[in-house]
Each structure stands twice: as C-alpha cells, then as structure tokens.
C-alpha cells in the first residue's frame, strides 16, 4: 500500500525543517500534544478512549512490536481505526473498512459567528447522537463532545444541525461531525456552522482543517468554495485484532493494563 499523497504545489509550505508536520500523523500529534489528557498508551501506541474517538496512533513506521501493542490495547477480536496510515496491518489482521480521503486546510476561509447557533455540551449528547444516527457524518461517540467546541441549530426545539472540533494539534484544530438533518438541508446551516466553528478556532490563534471521504465530491467542492484547499490525499483504515493476540509487545509488557500517556 503506498503512502498518502502529499500536495506539493507550494501554496502551503507546511513541512517543518525535518520534513515532518503534525498533520502528517494527526492522531499522534494530538494525543502527544494538546489532547494528551485523553491518551491511553502502550509502548509507542496511543489511542483515544473508546467512548471518545475510535482513532489509534501508530508510529510513522510501525514495527511488529507496535502492532502487538496495538492488539494489546484493543484486546483479542477488538477493532482499531487508523487515519493517515502508511503501512498495512499484518496479514492476520482483518480489514473491515478502507476509505480513501482528503485532508483540507484553511486557505482563506471567511469566518463569522452564526446567528442562532447554540453551544452544545454533555447534556446535549443524546440529541447529538440521534442526529448523527440520522445523518451519518462519521464517528461521533458519547464523549466526543469533550474534544472541543460543538455548535448546533435547533428548530422547534429539535437539534437539526451541528459541527464541532475533534482532533486538536499544536496550532491546528480539526472541524468534524458536520451534519444537517434532511428536513432542513439547502438552508446553509452546515456552511454557517463550519464558518462559526472555524471562527472560534482562528480567534484563539489556531488554523482549522478537516477530513472528508474522497468520494464525497459534493462536500469537498463545498469546502473548497468556502476557502479550504487540498493538502494531501490520505486513507482511513479499520482493522480487527487477531483473536489469538500477537506476542512480542515492546511496550508496557505482558498483559498489564494500558497507561495514560504522560
């Protein structure tokens, strides 16, 4: 499997002096940086708690021991989800989804608060999960709301649109969970909420970015019309841990519990 394609048109000189950038491995950058309080660690593997986000962070070049540590974190038969991965899982892991995606970054997005938008929090999670179930924007779990700012629109007391922040990296914040109920589509609610979330991100000095499925060309065109630009092509992978767990962990050793990252 080839590495994700980086966009090198010179428009966004994002790479650091050593040729890397946080957006190249965003889950790892988040969990070793601003989201370290969420991180669960085993060896060189980091992951979000399973009720916060599905993402697991591998090193850029994972070794056999890293896959063993990932298996230990998830448990036999468990699942891991990887974004921006470069290496396929070992042959005895079963891939249950593989989606080509794009990573888009702010290239002059006009941002502004959105009239009528309300801030959403833990008390709103049942409504948020119900909206996600109806619209399927991507992973959103019972504690995802803890990752950042979430804004929503209600009509007649019902939550019909929302958008918020997911991965938080040094200097960057991912806009995610952008969804609008079918009953109110075409009214600009999603666009308004994306601009409003981006406004809050930029007000604190960070830069918004987002991911989308490459096949969702309508959404990609919309984001580009708002001022986002393609940085790189990437992939999202879900894999099941072999039921007979690999041995040879290089991390915390044995069958001990995962530890919080420090």
N, C-alpha and C positions, 0 to 999 in steps of 0.2 A: 504494500500500500504506500503510495507516495505521500510526501509531506504536504501539508496545506500550502496552497499557492499564496505567496505574499505579493501584494500590489506594490510595484516599484516605479510608479510614474513620476516620482519626485515631488508630488504635491504635498505629501505629508512625511517629512523626514523624522519618523517616529523612533527609529532604532537608536539605542544607546551606543556608547563607544565600543562596547564589547560585542556588538551585533545582536543583542537581545533587546526585548521590550516586554513590559508586563502583559500587553495584550496578546503576545505570542502563546502564553500559557496562563490565561486569565484566572483560572480557578486557583492555581498555585500562588499567583501574585496576591490574590485576595486573602487566602487563608494563611499566608505567611506575612500579611501586612494588615490593612485596616479591619479585616474580618477574622483576625487571629483568635478572637474570643470564642468563635464558633468552632474552631478547628479541632477535629479528632485526628490523632496521629498514630501511626505505627511505622517505624523505620523512616523511610523517605516519603511515605504516602500520607496525604492529608485528605480529609473529606469533611463536608458539612454533616451535621446531624441529619438523620434520615427524615425527620419531620420538618426540616428547614429547607433543604435543597438536595437534589439527587447527586450532585457532582462530586467526583473524586479527582484529586490532582495527583498525577504521576510525574516523576522527573521527565525531562525532555527526552532522555534516552533510558528508558526503564530496563532494568536487568531482571534476571529470573527471580532474585530475592525480592524485588519490588512487587512483582506480580503475586508472589507468595504473601507478602504483607497486605496487599490489596484484598486478597482472598480471605486473609485472617480477619480483616476489618469487617468484611461483608458477611462472612460465615458461609459454610458449605451450602451451595444452592442459592446463595444470595445474589443480588444484582449490583453492578456498578455502572455509572454513566460518566462518560468522559467527553470533554469538549476540547477542540484543538489538538486532538491526539495525532501522534506521528507514527506510532508503532502499533500493528495489530496485536490483539491479545494472543496468548499462547494457543496452540491448536486445540487443547482440551477445554477451552472456554467457549461457550455457545453465544454467538452474537444474536441478540434479539431485535435490535434496531440499528440502522446505519443511515444517517441523513446527511446529505451534502448541505452546507450552509454558507452564509456570508457574514462577515464582520464589517459593520459600517461605523464610521466615526464622524463626529461633528466637523463640518467644513463650512460653517457659517449659518447654522440653524438660527432662525429668528425665534426667540423665546419670549414668553409672556405668561402671566397668570391667566387662568381660565375661569371666567365668571361662572359661579355655581358649583365649582369643584369643591369637594369636602375632603378633609384628611381622614384616611381610614386607619384603623388600629386593630388590636386584638379582639375587641368586642364585635368588630365587623366581619371577622373571619368566616362565620357560617355563610353570610351573604356572598362574600368573595369566592368561597369555594363553590357555591351554587352557580355563580356567574361563569367561573372557569369551567365547570361541568357542561354548561350550555354552549360555550364558545370555543373551548379547546385551544387556548393561546400557547400552551406549553406548560412545563412543570410549575405548579403552584401548590404548596403544601400547608399544613396547619400553622407552621411557624415562619413561613416565608415572609410574612409581613414585618418581621423583626429586622430584616436585612436593610431596610431604608424607608424612604418616604413613599407612601402609596396615596394616590388621589383618586376620587371616584365621582360619578354623577348619579344622582337619584332622580327618578321620575315617579311621581305619585308614591313616594316612599320606598320604591324598589331600586336597588342598585343595578344600573343598566350599562355602565361603562367604567373602566378603571385602567390605570397604568401606574407603574412604580419602579423602584430600584431593586436590583438583585445583587450581582457581584460588585463589590467596592474595592478598587485597586488604588495604589498610590497615584493620585492625580486624575483618576478616571472613575466613572460610575456607569453601570450598565442599566439601560432602560429595558424593562421586561413586563410581562403579564399585561400587554396591551390588548384589551378585548372590549368589544361592544356587542350588546345583545342585538339579535337580528331585528327586533321591533323598532330600533332607533338608528339603524345604520343609514349612512348617507347624510347625516346631520353634522359631521365634522367633530364628533365627540372624541374619537380616538386621536385625531390630529391635535385637537385642543389640549388633551391631557398629556400627550407626548411633549408638546411645547411647554406646558406648565411644569412637568417633572424636570425637563431639561433646564428650565429657568432656575429652579431651585438648585440643581447641580452646579450650574455656572455661577450662581450667586455666591456659592461658597468656594469658588475657585477651581472646581474640577471640570473635566470635559466629559460630556455624555458619549456613550457608544451603545451599540445594540447588535444583537444577532438575529438572523432570520433564516428560515429554510430557503435554499436557493430556488426551489421550485415555486415558492410563493412570490411570483414575479409582480403581482399587483401590490403587495405590501412593500417589496423592495423599491418599486418605482415611486410609491408614495413617500417613503423615507428619503429617497434621493431628491424628490421635488421639494422636500422640507429643508434640505441643506446637508443631509448626511451623504457621505461618499464611501465607496468600497475601499476598504483597507486590504482585506485578504479573503481568500476562499478557505473554508475550513470544513470540518466534519464533526458530527456528533455520533457517539457510539454507545450502545448499551450492551453489556455482556454479563452472562451468568457464570458465577464461580463454579468450577467443577465440584460435584458433590463429594468427591474424595479430595480433600483440600491439599494443595501442594505443600511439600515440606521445604525447609531451607530458608525460612524467613531470615532476613538480615536485620530486622528491626528490633522490637522490644523483646522478642524471643519467646519460644514456647507457645502456650495457649493463653498467655496473660491478656488482660483487657487493654483496649485502646486507651491512650492517654491524651489529655488535652494538650494541644501544642503550646509551647512556651516561646 
